[in-house]
Amino acid sequence: MFYNNEADPRAVGKQTPWRTRFWNVGLRTNIGPVTLLAQSMAGETFFWPSATFFSETNFESAYLLAGWNVSESWRIAGRAEWFQTAEYNPRGNYMSEHGSGLTFAVNYLPNDWLRITGEYLRVRSTRTYRTLVPDSAKADENQFQISARFYVP
């Protein structure tokens, strides 16, 4: 799929238009009880809000997800993702970032009206902007969450 919002980044009005274009490709297949999903995206977004400033950001992202239906009640999934943005503007390229993420999830569906999910997410990234705070450009962020969803028939 190709997306192009056909915005004019130099248009003058109440809001600054962002021109955004990207390519996207995705795949899905099943191998027995295992579902594999993959997606990749690459593109750019650009805006020019004034005569003295513009910003262009090129971006790329890709992921692979494997989900396994262990039984009618249990599902396990893992996802690996890679991402990158590269910004260009006259004031410096502090917003550029690259990194990776891992997600592992376990779903338990004891009946039709309840789903319990445990999920772990880890993101490792490098972003120059963090050094302005000041902080390290590299970050290793971890999150664990448990949720319960109730469904009304």
Buried (B, 14 or more C-beta within 10 A) or exposed (E): EEEEEEBEBBEEEEEBBBBBBBEEEEEEEEEEEEBEBBBBBBBBBBBBBEEEEBBBBBBBBBBBBBBBBEEEEEBBBBBEBBBBBBBBBEEEBBBBBBBBBBBBBBBBBEEEEEBEBEBBBBBBBBBBBBEEEEEEBEBEEEEEEEEEEEEEE
